[in-house]
Structure formats: structure tokens, C-alpha cells
Amino acid sequence: MGIPQDQALTTPCPICESARTKYWFAKDTHPLYRCSNCRLIFISPLPADTSAVYGQDYFCGAEQGRGYVDYDADKGTDQHT
């Protein structure tokens, strides 16, 4: 998948709303962008149905090499103090 030219310069950051975003790469056919202002990496446009990406196996099982083995156990390691 090539760079989506229609979104290359017009996709604002969903967090800080900066226009300084650039196409980063595609993952599973979804274009990812990186904000030069806050460094967020995000998909745009968001899929209307995310169940194919975030199904039950994403949160428990980590099948196909992505997601969590056990989300409830893993989420504690990501918390900031």
C-alpha cells in the first residue's frame, strides 16, 4: 500500500490537533500517521468497525502475534506512578 496522497498533509492529530502530521507506514492495510508535535502514532481514518482488529483474541490469547496474552494481567505493568 502506498502513501494515501489525499491524507498525506491534511490529517490532523486527534490529540493535539496539530497539522504537523506525516504518513508513517501501513499496518494490516491501515495507514498510520505520526504527529510531529506530540509524537502520537495514529490510524486515519479510523475503521467504522474495529472488531476485526480488537476481537476477543486481541485481549486474551495474542493469536497471530499481536495483542495480549492476558490483558488484565499485562495492564498493571503499563501503569505510571
C-alpha positions in Angstrom: 0.0 0.0 0.0 1.4 3.4 -1.0 1.1 6.7 0.8 -2.5 7.9 0.8 -1.8 11.1 -1.0 -5.3 12.6 -0.2 -4.4 12.4 3.5 -0.7 12.9 3.5 -0.9 16.6 4.5 -4.5 17.0 5.7 -4.8 14.5 8.6 -4.7 16.5 11.9 -3.6 14.8 15.1 -6.6 13.6 17.1 -5.0 14.5 20.4 -3.3 17.9 19.9 -5.0 18.8 16.6 -1.7 19.8 15.1 -1.5 19.8 11.3 2.1 18.7 11.5 1.4 15.0 10.8 3.1 12.8 8.3 2.4 9.4 6.9 4.5 6.8 8.8 3.6 3.4 7.3 0.7 0.9 6.8 -0.1 -1.9 9.2 -2.6 -4.5 8.0 -3.7 -2.1 5.3 -4.3 0.7 7.7 -2.4 3.9 7.1 -0.6 5.2 10.3 0.5 8.8 10.8 2.9 10.4 13.3 2.3 13.8 14.8 5.5 15.9 14.8 4.1 17.9 17.7 3.1 15.3 20.3 4.6 12.2 18.7 1.3 10.3 18.7 1.1 7.5 16.1 -2.5 7.0 14.9 -4.7 5.4 12.2 -6.7 7.7 10.0 -9.4 7.3 9.1 -10.5 5.1 11.9 -12.3 2.0 10.8 -16.0 2.0 11.4 -15.9 -1.5 12.7 -12.8 -2.3 14.9 -14.0 -5.8 15.9 -11.7 -7.4 13.3 -8.7 -5.7 14.9 -9.8 -5.8 18.6 -11.6 -9.1 18.9 -11.5 -11.3 21.9 -8.2 -12.9 20.8 -6.5 -9.4 21.0 -7.2 -9.1 24.7 -6.8 -12.8 25.6 -4.7 -15.1 23.6 -2.5 -13.0 21.4 -3.1 -15.2 18.4 -1.3 -14.3 15.1 1.4 -12.5 17.1 -0.4 -9.3 18.1 -2.4 -8.3 21.2 -2.1 -9.5 24.8 -1.6 -13.0 26.2 -3.7 -11.8 29.2 -4.8 -8.2 29.1 -5.9 -8.0 32.7 -2.5 -9.3 33.9 -0.5 -7.2 31.5 -2.3 -3.9 32.0 -0.8 -3.5 35.5 2.7 -3.4 34.1 1.9 -0.3 32.0 0.6 1.9 34.7 2.5 5.0 35.6 3.1 6.1 39.2 
